Amino acid sequence: MSERTLRAITVNQIGYPLDGEKIAVFTGAEHDFQVVDVDSGTIVFKGSSDAGRFDKASGVTLHTGDFSEVKAEGRYRIEQGEGVA
């Protein structure tokens, strides 16, 4: 499976606990990403993914980005150069 056929960003579709760990998974190279409030369009967090590791099962390199600093209830999207989640 090539990295192009996978989602660029994978997140928990149900949501995250307000005070819990919030992690997004990215494919490909390291990524700068931002968390955007869906209703206002305001960027509420900017971060970078980790160095990544090769996942044998999928055959791609996966990187995680921690946005646990986002504590306010709301509807958000994660954006980076290749995708939106």
Buried (B, 14 or more C-beta within 10 A) or exposed (E): EEBEEBEBBBBEEEEBEEEEEBBBBBBBEEBEBBBBBEEEEEEBBEBEBBEBEEEEEEEBBBBBBBBBEBEEEEEBBBBBEBBEB
